[in-house]
Amino acid sequence: MIDKNDLLQHIVNGIHEKKGKRISIIELKGMPGAICDYFVICEGNTPTQVSALADSVEAEVKKHTKESPIRVQGLQRAEWVGIDYGNVIVHIFLPELREFYNIDHLWEDAKCERIPDLD
């Protein structure tokens, strides 16, 4: 089984590879009602970029860990793509949908790490 810190780093690297923005890692471990240990949340400016970000995350993780996601949802419209790695779920949004659903703040007490953009 892959170390979660390695998995998280490869996910972030995949996001940075395609210039994803506003990356947050939210630690949900031990939080009531949490469905996984970590959420990684980011955004792309267009459906094309959201799709490219999802592809990049999958490729980066597969290349370095040999892990494949359990499930990927949302690629048809590429407005909000979810990539499920079991204890880590990646959410890639268009900015307006991220704002609307506001999942960054569902667990206000959770530890949140903001990853700087690479501009």
C-alpha positions, -999 to 999 in steps of 0.1 A, spaced: 0 0 0 13 35 -9 21 60 18 -6 87 18 20 115 19 35 102 -13 1 99 -29 -8 134 -19 25 148 -33 20 130 -66 -16 143 -69 -3 179 -62 24 174 -88 -2 163 -114 -22 194 -107 8 216 -109 18 200 -142 -14 214 -159 -14 247 -140 -43 239 -116 -51 267 -92 -61 272 -55 -50 237 -43 -62 228 -8 -55 196 11 -81 190 38 -74 164 64 -106 147 74 -92 118 93 -112 113 125 -139 139 115 -175 128 121 -192 119 88 -160 120 68 -159 95 39 -122 95 35 -90 108 52 -82 136 27 -98 158 2 -76 175 -24 -95 203 -40 -84 225 -70 -97 243 -100 -92 247 -137 -105 276 -158 -123 256 -185 -138 222 -189 -108 213 -211 -84 223 -183 -104 204 -157 -102 173 -179 -65 178 -185 -60 182 -147 -78 149 -141 -57 131 -167 -25 146 -153 -33 135 -118 -41 99 -129 -9 97 -150 14 112 -123 0 88 -96 1 58 -119 37 66 -131 51 69 -96 30 46 -75 13 21 -100 -20 30 -83 -52 35 -103 -83 53 -90 -112 33 -77 -135 55 -97 -135 87 -117 -167 107 -121 -176 138 -140 -154 136 -171 -184 138 -195 -190 175 -187 -157 182 -169 -171 209 -146 -165 189 -114 -144 158 -116 -140 135 -87 -111 110 -85 -114 84 -58 -82 68 -45 -99 53 -14 -87 73 15 -80 103 -7 -106 120 -30 -95 146 -55 -121 173 -65 -113 193 -96 -138 222 -102 -146 250 -125 -142 282 -103 -180 290 -103 -189 254 -92 -163 253 -65 -177 286 -52 -213 273 -54 -207 239 -37 -182 253 -12 -169 219 -1 -137 236 11 -157 247 42 -179 217 49 -156 207 78 -146 240 94 -126 222 121 -105 201 97 -69 209 92 -65 226 58 -32 231 39 -32 256 10 -6 248 -17 8 279 -35 1 282 -72 31 279 -95 27 311 -116 
